Amino acid sequence: MRMMPRVKICCIGSVAEAEVAIRHGADALGLVSAMPSGPGPISDELVAAIAATVPPPIATFLLTSLTDEETAEALDIPLRTVQRRFADARRWLFERLNPTALCPTKTNATNS
């Protein structure tokens, strides 16, 4: 089966930009908030407004420099929940980038 590339458009700055990106085939949208510098940061309110208009199956990604504590406060969830979700996300990414790292014999078993 041939995999089609997926496209994420970053630094979406308005609902109109999100609509254009989706109309032209974006699979995901990147939103930038709370960064120390750079050309793309938008307010939390605008992030929420844009994300609310994005239909499934289009994914949204938030790039931020908030600490775990600031994230918990902004989302009104326990700090431990934020830390657990970040740990789960890091583990998921590590496993996808290193499929044999946790089970080094996996590829050996299929090659014998």
C-alpha positions, 0 to 999 in steps of 0.5 A: 500500500502506498502512503500519501504524504500528509500536509500541515500548514503552520502559523495559521493566523485567522479563521480565514487562513484556516479555511483556505488551508483546509480548502486547498487540502491541508491535513493539519493546521499549526497554531502558534501561541505564547512564544518568546519571539517569532512571526506567528504568535496569536492570542489564546482566544484566537487559537480557540476560535480557529480550533473551534472551526476546524472540522474532523478529520483535520488535526490541529497542533499548538506550539507554545512555550508555556510551562507545565504549570501554565498549561494546567492553569490555562486548560483548567486541569490538574498539573499531573494530567498535563504531565501524564499527557506530555509523557504519553505524547513523548512515548508515542513519538519515540515509539514511532521514530524508533520502532525497534528501540523497545523491542530490539528482537522484533525485526530479527524475529520477522527476518528468520 
